[in-house]
Amino acid sequence: MHATVCDIIADLVQNSVEAGASLVELIVQTEPDKMNITVADNGKGMDEATLAKSMDPFYSEAGKHDHRRVGLGLPLLMQTVEASGGKADIRSEPGKGTTVEFNFDTRNIDMPPFGDLSDTALVLMASRGEHELILRRTTPADAYTVRRSELIATLGDLETSGNLILARQYMRSQEQNLIQ
């Protein structure tokens, strides 16, 4: 299983970028007893046969990984969601993209820890490529949105240490200022 929910998020967003997405939307909604997460992209998508194969931990798209032929991300997501009383739905269409929606009952003893969303989001925002990543984070009383393009427009880049420090402070402040 994944160590944290943020590990799942990182894996899914990375899959989106590797699938050629120019736009990835990450929505994280927390409620007192439930957590809902959506990762939607406009990447190359999958047909029904490929989507079915993607649930096999011993399947990985040819050429995706240089030294291994396994793809554990989606099978581990499904195992984690099932073990913790949640649900998952994956929709994909060739040429249009993929949407992964899943939720957890946060009271379930098998729910993995959430992790550090601000650091996870920063790593994803700082990844190379020309994609847009939009993080929408909501609680019942508050919300924030961070766009990769806005961070880059404000800071100049997300590769130099000074800019990464500023981006990290900003991401942490957004998460810390949420009204639960």
N, CA, C and O atoms as a DFTB+ gen file, in Angstrom:
720 C
 N C O
     1  1       0.835      -1.179       0.000
     2  2       0.000       0.000       0.000
     3  2       0.882       1.245       0.000
     4  3       2.057       1.198       0.363
     5  1       0.286       2.351      -0.414
     6  2       0.984       3.619      -0.347
     7  2       1.149       4.020       1.111
     8  3       0.333       3.658       1.959
     9  1       2.202       4.764       1.397
    10  2       2.427       5.187       2.771
    11  2       1.440       6.268       3.187
    12  3       0.987       6.282       4.332
    13  1       1.099       7.175       2.271
    14  2       0.173       8.264       2.582
    15  2      -0.750       8.521       1.392
    16  3      -0.495       8.066       0.277
    17  1      -1.816       9.254       1.654
    18  2      -2.714       9.677       0.578
    19  2      -1.949      10.576      -0.400
    20  3      -2.183      10.527      -1.607
    21  1      -1.048      11.385       0.120
    22  2      -0.260      12.251      -0.764
    23  2       0.637      11.454      -1.713
    24  3       0.931      11.918      -2.815
    25  1       1.076      10.261      -1.299
    26  2       1.832       9.394      -2.216
    27  2       0.947       8.964      -3.388
    28  3       1.397       8.924      -4.533
    29  1      -0.297       8.647      -3.093
    30  2      -1.249       8.285      -4.152
    31  2      -1.431       9.455      -5.105
    32  3      -1.388       9.286      -6.324
    33  1      -1.634      10.643      -4.546
    34  2      -1.818      11.850      -5.352
    35  2      -0.614      12.070      -6.253
    36  3      -0.768      12.314      -7.449
    37  1       0.584      11.986      -5.684
    38  2       1.802      12.206      -6.473
    39  2       1.900      11.215      -7.628
    40  3       2.257      11.591      -8.744
    41  1       1.585       9.959      -7.362
    42  2       1.642       8.932      -8.394
    43  2       0.651       9.224      -9.522
    44  3       0.989       9.098     -10.699
    45  1      -0.556       9.609      -9.163
    46  2      -1.579       9.882     -10.180
    47  2      -1.237      11.105     -11.016
    48  3      -1.404      11.085     -12.235
    49  1      -0.759      12.168     -10.379
    50  2      -0.392      13.371     -11.140
    51  2       0.795      13.073     -12.051
    52  3       0.831      13.529     -13.193
    53  1       1.761      12.311     -11.552
    54  2       2.899      11.930     -12.392
    55  2       2.427      11.118     -13.596
    56  3       2.915      11.328     -14.706
    57  1       1.490      10.198     -13.394
    58  2       0.928       9.441     -14.514
    59  2       0.310      10.381     -15.544
    60  3       0.478      10.183     -16.748
    61  1      -0.400      11.395     -15.080
    62  2      -1.037      12.356     -15.988
    63  2       0.001      13.077     -16.836
    64  3      -0.163      13.208     -18.049
    65  1       1.064      13.541     -16.198
    66  2       2.114      14.258     -16.921
    67  2       2.791      13.322     -17.927
    68  3       3.065      13.717     -19.060
    69  1       3.057      12.087     -17.509
    70  2       3.678      11.110     -18.413
    71  2       2.762      10.743     -19.570
    72  3       3.238      10.300     -20.615
    73  1       1.449      10.920     -19.401
    74  2       0.497      10.630     -20.470
    75  2       0.319      11.828     -21.406
    76  3      -0.581      11.836     -22.246
    77  1       1.175      12.832     -21.257
    78  2       1.156      13.962     -22.175
    79  2       0.135      15.034     -21.856
    80  3      -0.191      15.849     -22.720
    81  1      -0.378      15.052     -20.637
    82  2      -1.387      16.057     -20.274
    83  2      -0.768      17.450     -20.269
    84  3       0.331      17.657     -19.755
    85  1      -1.490      18.392     -20.846
    86  2      -1.088      19.798     -20.744
    87  2      -1.822      20.469     -19.587
    88  3      -1.436      21.554     -19.152
    89  1      -2.877      19.829     -19.089
    90  2      -3.646      20.338     -17.964
    91  2      -3.976      19.186     -17.014
    92  3      -4.531      18.167     -17.425
    93  1      -3.626      19.365     -15.740
    94  2      -3.960      18.395     -14.700
    95  2      -4.649      19.171     -13.585
    96  3      -4.117      20.156     -13.074
    97  1      -5.835      18.714     -13.219
    98  2      -6.563      19.315     -12.102
    99  2      -6.569      18.347     -10.937
   100  3      -6.947      17.185     -11.081
   101  1      -6.151      18.835      -9.791
   102  2      -6.144      18.056      -8.559
   103  2      -7.099      18.728      -7.586
   104  3      -6.909      19.886      -7.215
   105  1      -8.121      17.998      -7.179
   106  2      -9.112      18.519      -6.242
   107  2      -9.061      17.664      -4.983
   108  3      -9.242      16.448      -5.044
   109  1      -8.815      18.300      -3.849
   110  2      -8.756      17.616      -2.563
   111  2      -9.798      18.257      -1.652
   112  3      -9.674      19.419      -1.264
   113  1     -10.825      17.481      -1.319
   114  2     -11.907      17.959      -0.463
   115  2     -11.896      17.145       0.823
   116  3     -11.979      15.917       0.792
   117  1     -11.795      17.833       1.945
   118  2     -11.868      17.137       3.219
   119  2     -13.099      17.599       3.977
   120  3     -13.429      18.785       4.017
   121  1     -13.762      16.631       4.570
   122  2     -14.930      16.860       5.406
   123  2     -14.645      16.157       6.733
   124  3     -13.662      15.424       6.836
   125  1     -15.477      16.363       7.741
   126  2     -15.181      15.724       9.032
   127  2     -14.988      14.199       8.958
   128  3     -14.116      13.659       9.639
   129  1     -15.782      13.510       8.151
   130  2     -15.705      12.050       8.116
   131  2     -15.320      11.485       6.754
   132  3     -15.349      10.270       6.556
   133  1     -14.961      12.354       5.816
   134  2     -14.748      11.881       4.453
   135  2     -13.694      12.727       3.762
   136  3     -13.557      13.920       4.034
   137  1     -12.956      12.095       2.867
   138  2     -11.989      12.786       2.019
   139  2     -12.270      12.375       0.584
   140  3     -12.333      11.185       0.276
   141  1     -12.438      13.357      -0.297
   142  2     -12.673      13.117      -1.721
   143  2     -11.516      13.701      -2.515
   144  3     -11.096      14.834      -2.277
   145  1     -11.006      12.924      -3.456
   146  2      -9.885      13.377      -4.266
   147  2     -10.188      13.076      -5.728
   148  3     -10.667      11.996      -6.074
   149  1      -9.896      14.055      -6.574
   150  2     -10.044      13.902      -8.017
   151  2      -8.758      14.345      -8.693
   152  3      -8.207      15.399      -8.375
   153  1      -8.287      13.533      -9.627
   154  2      -7.186      13.912     -10.514
   155  2      -7.721      13.750     -11.927
   156  3      -8.028      12.641     -12.363
   157  1      -7.829      14.868     -12.639
   158  2      -8.367      14.856     -14.001
   159  2      -7.341      15.475     -14.936
   160  3      -6.730      16.495     -14.617
   161  1      -7.160      14.853     -16.088
   162  2      -6.186      15.386     -17.045
   163  2      -6.731      15.341     -18.472
   164  3      -7.749      14.706     -18.746
   165  1      -6.040      16.021     -19.360
   166  2      -6.379      16.000     -20.779
   167  2      -5.304      15.264     -21.574
   168  3      -5.028      15.604     -22.725
   169  1      -4.705      14.255     -20.951
   170  2      -3.660      13.470     -21.599
   171  2      -4.220      12.545     -22.665
   172  3      -5.350      12.710     -23.126
   173  1      -3.414      11.577     -23.042
   174  2      -3.791      10.718     -24.180
   175  2      -4.947       9.776     -23.869
   176  3      -5.575       9.252     -24.789
   177  1      -5.241       9.550     -22.590
   178  2      -6.369       8.685     -22.231
   179  2      -6.088       7.225     -22.555
   180  3      -5.041       6.870     -23.097
   181  1      -7.071       6.387     -22.201
   182  2      -6.951       4.944     -22.427
   183  2      -8.268       4.412     -22.957
   184  3      -9.339       4.898     -22.597
   185  1      -8.177       3.410     -23.813
   186  2      -9.402       2.720     -24.229
   187  2      -9.783       1.733     -23.131
   188  3      -9.043       1.559     -22.164
   189  1     -10.931       1.093     -23.281
   190  2     -11.426       0.184     -22.236
   191  2     -10.469      -0.966     -21.963
   192  3     -10.279      -1.355     -20.810
   193  1      -9.863      -1.514     -23.014
   194  2      -8.947      -2.643     -22.838
   195  2      -7.702      -2.223     -22.054
   196  3      -7.255      -2.943     -21.162
   197  1      -7.149      -1.067     -22.387
   198  2      -5.963      -0.580     -21.674
   199  2      -6.302      -0.233     -20.234
   200  3      -5.518      -0.511     -19.327
   201  1      -7.465       0.372     -20.016
   202  2      -7.895       0.690     -18.658
   203  2      -8.023      -0.580     -17.821
   204  3      -7.613      -0.606     -16.661
   205  1      -8.586      -1.622     -18.403
   206  2      -8.703      -2.898     -17.683
   207  2      -7.317      -3.465     -17.372
   208  3      -7.092      -3.963     -16.269
   209  1      -6.387      -3.397     -18.324
   210  2      -5.028      -3.899     -18.101
   211  2      -4.307      -3.099     -17.025
   212  3      -3.469      -3.638     -16.303
   213  1      -4.634      -1.802     -16.916
   214  2      -3.942      -0.946     -15.952
   215  2      -4.206      -1.354     -14.508
   216  3      -3.497      -0.917     -13.602
   217  1      -5.213      -2.180     -14.287
   218  2      -5.512      -2.680     -12.937
   219  2      -4.652      -3.884     -12.575
   220  3      -4.681      -4.343     -11.433
   221  1      -3.891      -4.396     -13.530
   222  2      -2.989      -5.527     -13.305
   223  2      -1.631      -4.980     -12.850
   224  3      -1.003      -4.223     -13.590
   225  1      -1.166      -5.344     -11.655
   226  2       0.108      -4.805     -11.180
   227  2       1.309      -5.224     -12.021
   228  3       2.381      -4.631     -11.906
   229  1       1.138      -6.236     -12.860
   230  2       2.247      -6.685     -13.689
   231  2       2.184      -6.116     -15.096
   232  3       2.885      -6.581     -15.995
   233  1       1.337      -5.103     -15.280
   234  2       1.227      -4.444     -16.583
   235  2       1.738      -3.017     -16.461
   236  3       1.444      -2.324     -15.488
   237  1       2.483      -2.595     -17.428
   238  2       2.878      -1.200     -17.577
   239  2       2.998      -0.944     -19.068
   240  3       3.463      -1.797     -19.825
   241  1       2.583       0.213     -19.470
   242  2       2.627       0.566     -20.880
   243  2       4.062       0.459     -21.402
   244  3       5.002       0.908     -20.745
   245  1       4.223      -0.132     -22.570
   246  2       5.546      -0.293     -23.174
   247  2       6.230       1.063     -23.293
   248  3       5.637       2.034     -23.763
   249  1       7.498       1.114     -22.856
   250  2       8.278       2.339     -22.950
   251  2       8.095       3.314     -21.801
   252  3       8.812       4.311     -21.724
   253  1       7.153       3.049     -20.908
   254  2       6.913       3.995     -19.805
   255  2       8.041       3.954     -18.785
   256  3       8.501       4.998     -18.323
   257  1       8.484       2.760     -18.434
   258  2       9.557       2.604     -17.457
   259  2      10.701       1.852     -18.118
   260  3      10.497       0.778     -18.684
   261  1      11.900       2.412     -18.048
   262  2      13.057       1.812     -18.720
   263  2      13.431       0.432     -18.184
   264  3      13.789      -0.458     -18.956
   265  1      13.350       0.253     -16.877
   266  2      13.919      -0.952     -16.274
   267  2      12.910      -1.865     -15.592
   268  3      13.298      -2.816     -14.912
   269  1      11.634      -1.591     -15.763
   270  2      10.654      -2.478     -15.132
   271  2       9.399      -2.568     -15.983
   272  3       9.092      -1.673     -16.769
   273  1       8.700      -3.645     -15.812
   274  2       7.472      -3.884     -16.566
   275  2       6.297      -4.069     -15.623
   276  3       5.425      -4.899     -15.879
   277  1       6.261      -3.312     -14.541
   278  2       5.130      -3.355     -13.618
   279  2       4.578      -1.953     -13.466
   280  3       5.300      -0.968     -13.622
   281  1       3.318      -1.872     -13.166
   282  2       2.662      -0.597     -12.934
   283  2       1.777      -0.714     -11.712
   284  3       0.609      -1.087     -11.821
   285  1       2.314      -0.403     -10.568
   286  2       1.617      -0.675      -9.315
   287  2       0.664       0.433      -8.882
   288  3      -0.152       0.204      -7.989
   289  1       0.730       1.615      -9.473
   290  2      -0.017       2.760      -8.993
   291  2      -1.513       2.544      -8.863
   292  3      -2.053       2.660      -7.762
   293  1      -2.193       2.237      -9.946
   294  2      -3.643       2.057      -9.887
   295  2      -4.054       0.825      -9.078
   296  3      -5.010       0.910      -8.307
   297  1      -3.369      -0.322      -9.220
   298  2      -3.747      -1.453      -8.365
   299  2      -3.588      -1.144      -6.873
   300  3      -4.422      -1.556      -6.067
   301  1      -2.534      -0.430      -6.500
   302  2      -2.358      -0.075      -5.089
   303  2      -3.407       0.943      -4.634
   304  3      -3.871       0.889      -3.495
   305  1      -3.775       1.858      -5.511
   306  2      -4.860       2.785      -5.184
   307  2      -6.129       2.001      -4.885
   308  3      -6.773       2.233      -3.862
   309  1      -6.490       1.080      -5.761
   310  2      -7.719       0.306      -5.577
   311  2      -7.663      -0.514      -4.283
   312  3      -8.658      -0.596      -3.562
   313  1      -6.514      -1.119      -3.984
   314  2      -6.355      -1.900      -2.764
   315  2      -6.498      -1.006      -1.530
   316  3      -7.166      -1.380      -0.566
   317  1      -5.878       0.163      -1.558
   318  2      -5.931       1.083      -0.425
   319  2      -7.345       1.584      -0.186
   320  3      -7.812       1.629       0.952
   321  1      -8.022       1.958      -1.259
   322  2      -9.390       2.465      -1.141
   323  2     -10.311       1.370      -0.599
   324  3     -11.114       1.614       0.301
   325  1     -10.189       0.176      -1.148
   326  2     -11.035      -0.930      -0.698
   327  2     -10.789      -1.272       0.769
   328  3     -11.735      -1.496       1.524
   329  1      -9.517      -1.311       1.172
   330  2      -9.179      -1.675       2.546
   331  2      -9.667      -0.641       3.555
   332  3      -9.887      -0.961       4.723
   333  1      -9.835       0.591       3.103
   334  2     -10.207       1.646       4.044
   335  2     -11.660       2.103       3.884
   336  3     -12.030       3.185       4.338
   337  1     -12.473       1.275       3.239
   338  2     -13.895       1.566       3.155
   339  2     -14.272       2.677       2.191
   340  3     -15.348       3.265       2.306
   341  1     -13.402       2.964       1.250
   342  2     -13.687       4.021       0.282
   343  2     -14.144       3.467      -1.050
   344  3     -14.411       2.273      -1.191
   345  1     -14.229       4.346      -2.011
   346  2     -14.619       3.966      -3.369
   347  2     -13.735       4.696      -4.361
   348  3     -13.206       5.769      -4.070
   349  1     -13.581       4.102      -5.540
   350  2     -12.795       4.727      -6.600
   351  2     -13.500       4.538      -7.933
   352  3     -14.178       3.536      -8.163
   353  1     -13.327       5.513      -8.797
   354  2     -13.894       5.462     -10.142
   355  2     -12.857       6.025     -11.095
   356  3     -12.304       7.099     -10.854
   357  1     -12.592       5.308     -12.171
   358  2     -11.636       5.756     -13.177
   359  2     -12.340       5.783     -14.521
   360  3     -12.879       4.776     -14.981
   361  1     -12.323       6.956     -15.142
   362  2     -12.900       7.126     -16.477
   363  2     -11.810       7.638     -17.405
   364  3     -11.019       8.508     -17.041
   365  1     -11.784       7.079     -18.615
   366  2     -10.760       7.496     -19.558
   367  2     -11.284       7.346     -20.970
   368  3     -12.067       6.447     -21.276
   369  1     -10.833       8.243     -21.812
   370  2     -11.218       8.193     -23.217
   371  2     -10.005       8.559     -24.058
   372  3      -9.379       9.593     -23.826
   373  1      -9.669       7.722     -25.033
   374  2      -8.506       8.020     -25.873
   375  2      -8.603       9.418     -26.490
   376  3      -9.636       9.806     -27.035
   377  1      -7.508      10.156     -26.389
   378  2      -7.449      11.494     -26.966
   379  2      -8.097      12.574     -26.125
   380  3      -7.997      13.754     -26.461
   381  1      -8.757      12.202     -25.041
   382  2      -9.450      13.200     -24.212
   383  2      -8.930      13.257     -22.786
   384  3      -9.043      14.295     -22.134
   385  1      -8.366      12.170     -22.291
   386  2      -7.809      12.203     -20.945
   387  2      -8.415      11.189     -20.003
   388  3      -9.208      10.330     -20.388
   389  1      -8.008      11.324     -18.750
   390  2      -8.400      10.380     -17.707
   391  2      -8.800      11.150     -16.450
   392  3      -8.198      12.167     -16.105
   393  1      -9.821      10.644     -15.781
   394  2     -10.245      11.190     -14.491
   395  2     -10.282      10.058     -13.479
   396  3     -10.923       9.030     -13.695
   397  1      -9.585      10.266     -12.372
   398  2      -9.582       9.310     -11.264
   399  2     -10.206      10.023     -10.067
   400  3      -9.714      11.057      -9.615
   401  1     -11.296       9.449      -9.565
   402  2     -11.956       9.985      -8.380
   403  2     -11.966       8.895      -7.322
   404  3     -12.297       7.743      -7.603
   405  1     -11.602       9.268      -6.109
   406  2     -11.656       8.294      -5.023
   407  2     -11.929       9.012      -3.719
   408  3     -11.712      10.216      -3.580
   409  1     -12.417       8.225      -2.761
   410  2     -12.707       8.804      -1.455
   411  2     -12.383       7.803      -0.361
   412  3     -12.230       6.605      -0.596
   413  1     -12.287       8.345       0.838
   414  2     -12.012       7.549       2.022
   415  2     -12.985       7.943       3.120
   416  3     -13.411       9.094       3.208
   417  1     -13.328       6.975       3.951
   418  2     -14.003       7.241       5.208
   419  2     -12.871       7.511       6.199
   420  3     -12.143       6.591       6.572
   421  1     -12.722       8.747       6.620
   422  2     -11.577       9.121       7.457
   423  2     -11.623       8.501       8.850
   424  3     -10.639       8.557       9.586
   425  1     -12.756       7.914       9.213
   426  2     -12.863       7.246      10.519
   427  2     -12.363       5.811      10.462
   428  3     -12.169       5.178      11.500
   429  1     -12.151       5.291       9.254
   430  2     -11.738       3.906       9.097
   431  2     -10.309       3.718       9.601
   432  3      -9.418       4.498       9.266
   433  1     -10.100       2.690      10.397
   434  2      -8.784       2.446      10.984
   435  2      -7.718       2.159       9.924
   436  3      -6.531       2.370      10.174
   437  1      -8.122       1.684       8.753
   438  2      -7.170       1.358       7.693
   439  2      -6.917       2.516       6.726
   440  3      -6.205       2.355       5.735
   441  1      -7.485       3.659       7.009
   442  2      -7.219       4.833       6.170
   443  2      -5.760       5.237       6.350
   444  3      -5.301       5.417       7.478
   445  1      -5.026       5.381       5.238
   446  2      -3.628       5.803       5.383
   447  2      -3.554       7.248       5.877
   448  3      -4.509       8.006       5.705
   449  1      -2.443       7.635       6.481
   450  2      -2.293       9.034       6.884
   451  2      -2.351       9.938       5.649
   452  3      -2.025       9.517       4.540
   453  1      -2.763      11.162       5.860
   454  2      -2.909      12.093       4.739
   455  2      -1.568      12.455       4.119
   456  3      -1.439      12.450       2.895
   457  1      -0.587      12.764       4.920
   458  2       0.704      13.205       4.402
   459  2       0.775      14.719       4.372
   460  3      -0.059      15.398       4.971
   461  1       1.760      15.243       3.681
   462  2       2.011      16.682       3.622
   463  2       1.630      17.187       2.230
   464  3       2.424      17.107       1.293
   465  1       0.416      17.703       2.109
   466  2      -0.068      18.149       0.800
   467  2       0.733      19.324       0.269
   468  3       0.984      19.396      -0.934
   469  1       1.139      20.241       1.125
   470  2       1.873      21.401       0.622
   471  2       3.204      20.980       0.000
   472  3       3.558      21.480      -1.067
   473  1       3.952      20.075       0.636
   474  2       5.211      19.616       0.052
   475  2       4.984      18.753      -1.187
   476  3       5.719      18.863      -2.168
   477  1       3.968      17.897      -1.141
   478  2       3.663      17.069      -2.311
   479  2       3.298      17.949      -3.498
   480  3       3.792      17.740      -4.606
   481  1       2.440      18.927      -3.267
   482  2       2.026      19.827      -4.350
   483  2       3.213      20.610      -4.894
   484  3       3.315      20.817      -6.103
   485  1       4.104      21.043      -4.022
   486  2       5.273      21.796      -4.488
   487  2       6.157      20.939      -5.388
   488  3       6.619      21.404      -6.430
   489  1       6.391      19.698      -4.992
   490  2       7.195      18.801      -5.834
   491  2       6.525      18.635      -7.200
   492  3       7.199      18.657      -8.230
   493  1       5.221      18.472      -7.208
   494  2       4.500      18.309      -8.472
   495  2       4.513      19.597      -9.291
   496  3       4.640      19.548     -10.514
   497  1       4.384      20.739      -8.638
   498  2       4.421      22.026      -9.338
   499  2       5.797      22.281      -9.947
   500  3       5.910      22.885     -11.014
   501  1       6.846      21.816      -9.258
   502  2       8.212      22.070      -9.704
   503  2       8.706      21.057     -10.735
   504  3       9.819      21.192     -11.243
   505  1       7.905      20.058     -11.046
   506  2       8.361      19.059     -12.016
   507  2       8.521      19.689     -13.395
   508  3       7.847      20.662     -13.734
   509  1       9.403      19.132     -14.160
   510  2       9.702      19.679     -15.494
   511  2       8.544      19.447     -16.449
   512  3       7.730      18.542     -16.265
   513  1       8.492      20.272     -17.451
   514  2       7.482      20.113     -18.481
   515  2       6.665      21.382     -18.645
   516  3       6.796      22.338     -17.882
   517  1       5.833      21.361     -19.645
   518  2       5.027      22.529     -20.002
   519  2       3.566      22.349     -19.626
   520  3       2.689      22.901     -20.291
   521  1       3.292      21.612     -18.605
   522  2       1.912      21.344     -18.209
   523  2       1.433      22.350     -17.152
   524  3       2.229      22.933     -16.416
   525  1       0.141      22.529     -17.105
   526  2      -0.484      23.331     -16.051
   527  2      -1.024      22.373     -15.002
   528  3      -1.691      21.393     -15.333
   529  1      -0.739      22.654     -13.747
   530  2      -1.289      21.888     -12.630
   531  2      -2.091      22.866     -11.790
   532  3      -1.589      23.907     -11.368
   533  1      -3.342      22.512     -11.556
   534  2      -4.218      23.334     -10.724
   535  2      -4.604      22.512      -9.502
   536  3      -5.175      21.429      -9.628
   537  1      -4.293      23.026      -8.333
   538  2      -4.681      22.400      -7.075
   539  2      -5.846      23.189      -6.498
   540  3      -5.737      24.388      -6.241
   541  1      -6.964      22.496      -6.297
   542  2      -8.123      23.089      -5.628
   543  2      -8.308      22.319      -4.318
   544  3      -8.526      21.107      -4.323
   545  1      -8.220      23.029      -3.220
   546  2      -8.306      22.403      -1.898
   547  2      -9.484      23.005      -1.168
   548  3      -9.593      24.227      -1.060
   549  1     -10.368      22.159      -0.666
   550  2     -11.547      22.669       0.031
   551  2     -11.787      21.921       1.338
   552  3     -11.480      20.737       1.477
   553  1     -12.341      22.654       2.275
   554  2     -12.887      22.113       3.511
   555  2     -14.330      22.613       3.556
   556  3     -14.714      23.420       2.710
   557  1     -15.134      22.166       4.505
   558  2     -16.510      22.676       4.554
   559  2     -16.596      24.200       4.713
   560  3     -17.593      24.803       4.317
   561  1     -15.570      24.820       5.283
   562  2     -15.652      26.255       5.574
   563  2     -14.698      27.128       4.759
   564  3     -14.773      28.353       4.849
   565  1     -13.810      26.537       3.974
   566  2     -12.781      27.348       3.331
   567  2     -12.249      26.646       2.083
   568  3     -12.534      25.472       1.846
   569  1     -11.474      27.381       1.293
   570  2     -10.892      26.803       0.082
   571  2      -9.729      27.665      -0.398
   572  3      -9.624      28.842      -0.055
   573  1      -8.870      27.060      -1.191
   574  2      -7.856      27.824      -1.922
   575  2      -7.568      27.108      -3.230
   576  3      -7.833      25.915      -3.381
   577  1      -7.018      27.865      -4.171
   578  2      -6.609      27.327      -5.463
   579  2      -5.207      27.839      -5.761
   580  3      -4.916      29.020      -5.570
   581  1      -4.340      26.943      -6.229
   582  2      -2.992      27.314      -6.643
   583  2      -2.780      26.769      -8.050
   584  3      -3.045      25.599      -8.329
   585  1      -2.298      27.640      -8.924
   586  2      -1.980      27.255     -10.303
   587  2      -0.470      27.288     -10.500
   588  3       0.208      28.224     -10.077
   589  1       0.027      26.276     -11.134
   590  2       1.461      26.201     -11.422
   591  2       1.904      27.418     -12.224
   592  3       2.946      28.006     -11.933
   593  1       1.133      27.797     -13.218
   594  2       1.503      28.927     -14.074
   595  2       1.600      30.227     -13.280
   596  3       2.449      31.067     -13.578
   597  1       0.749      30.403     -12.282
   598  2       0.799      31.613     -11.464
   599  2       2.033      31.626     -10.567
   600  3       2.642      32.678     -10.368
   601  1       2.406      30.468     -10.024
   602  2       3.643      30.405      -9.243
   603  2       4.844      30.770     -10.111
   604  3       5.708      31.543      -9.698
   605  1       4.889      30.208     -11.312
   606  2       6.009      30.475     -12.214
   607  2       5.998      31.940     -12.654
   608  3       7.057      32.565     -12.720
   609  1       4.838      32.493     -12.953
   610  2       4.746      33.898     -13.362
   611  2       5.205      34.830     -12.243
   612  3       5.814      35.868     -12.503
   613  1       4.914      34.463     -11.021
   614  2       5.275      35.299      -9.878
   615  2       6.748      35.153      -9.510
   616  3       7.425      36.142      -9.230
   617  1       7.241      33.910      -9.512
   618  2       8.598      33.653      -9.040
   619  2       9.643      33.624     -10.149
   620  3      10.829      33.810      -9.878
   621  1       9.233      33.398     -11.371
   622  2      10.172      33.305     -12.485
   623  2      10.488      31.876     -12.869
   624  3      10.554      31.561     -14.057
   625  1      10.684      31.015     -11.907
   626  2      10.889      29.588     -12.158
   627  2      10.720      28.847     -10.838
   628  3      10.646      29.454      -9.769
   629  1      10.661      27.542     -10.936
   630  2      10.586      26.712      -9.721
   631  2      11.784      25.774      -9.659
   632  3      11.681      24.639      -9.193
   633  1      12.911      26.263     -10.132
   634  2      14.123      25.445     -10.146
   635  2      15.206      25.974      -9.221
   636  3      16.040      25.196      -8.757
   637  1      15.222      27.262      -8.940
   638  2      16.255      27.808      -8.073
   639  2      15.824      27.688      -6.613
   640  3      14.637      27.742      -6.293
   641  1      16.809      27.525      -5.742
   642  2      16.501      27.252      -4.340
   643  2      15.725      28.386      -3.677
   644  3      14.806      28.120      -2.904
   645  1      16.064      29.627      -3.954
   646  2      15.341      30.744      -3.352
   647  2      13.879      30.763      -3.749
   648  3      13.008      31.018      -2.917
   649  1      13.608      30.496      -5.011
   650  2      12.222      30.469      -5.478
   651  2      11.462      29.280      -4.900
   652  3      10.277      29.388      -4.583
   653  1      12.140      28.155      -4.766
   654  2      11.504      26.984      -4.155
   655  2      11.164      27.237      -2.692
   656  3      10.122      26.798      -2.206
   657  1      12.038      27.941      -2.000
   658  2      11.765      28.273      -0.596
   659  2      10.532      29.169      -0.506
   660  3       9.663      28.946       0.337
   661  1      10.450      30.184      -1.372
   662  2       9.279      31.071      -1.375
   663  2       8.006      30.307      -1.738
   664  3       6.961      30.503      -1.118
   665  1       8.097      29.442      -2.739
   666  2       6.929      28.654      -3.149
   667  2       6.498      27.720      -2.012
   668  3       5.305      27.537      -1.774
   669  1       7.456      27.141      -1.325
   670  2       7.136      26.245      -0.202
   671  2       6.434      27.003       0.916
   672  3       5.449      26.523       1.476
   673  1       6.941      28.184       1.239
   674  2       6.304      29.006       2.270
   675  2       4.866      29.346       1.868
   676  3       3.953      29.304       2.693
   677  1       4.683      29.679       0.605
   678  2       3.340      30.029       0.123
   679  2       2.405      28.827       0.205
   680  3       1.285      28.944       0.701
   681  1       2.861      27.671      -0.279
   682  2       2.027      26.473      -0.253
   683  2       1.665      26.109       1.189
   684  3       0.517      25.768       1.473
   685  1       2.623      26.179       2.081
   686  2       2.347      25.855       3.490
   687  2       1.372      26.851       4.105
   688  3       0.505      26.467       4.891
   689  1       1.507      28.120       3.753
   690  2       0.594      29.121       4.317
   691  2      -0.834      28.878       3.847
   692  3      -1.777      29.074       4.613
   693  1      -1.002      28.460       2.618
   694  2      -2.338      28.177       2.113
   695  2      -2.987      27.035       2.901
   696  3      -4.157      27.106       3.275
   697  1      -2.217      26.002       3.139
   698  2      -2.739      24.841       3.875
   699  2      -2.988      25.189       5.345
   700  3      -3.999      24.786       5.919
   701  1      -2.075      25.930       5.941
   702  2      -2.222      26.293       7.350
   703  2      -3.380      27.271       7.590
   704  3      -3.976      27.274       8.667
   705  1      -3.693      28.090       6.598
   706  2      -4.761      29.089       6.759
   707  2      -6.153      28.543       6.524
   708  3      -7.134      29.264       6.707
   709  1      -6.264      27.283       6.121
   710  2      -7.584      26.707       5.905
   711  2      -8.371      26.670       7.207
   712  3      -7.847      26.300       8.258
   713  1      -9.617      27.056       7.121
   714  2     -10.515      26.935       8.261
   715  2     -11.146      25.557       8.163
   716  3     -11.843      25.261       7.193
   717  1     -10.916      24.738       9.131
   718  2     -11.431      23.363       9.095
   719  2     -12.845      23.298       9.417
   720  3     -13.426      22.213       9.429
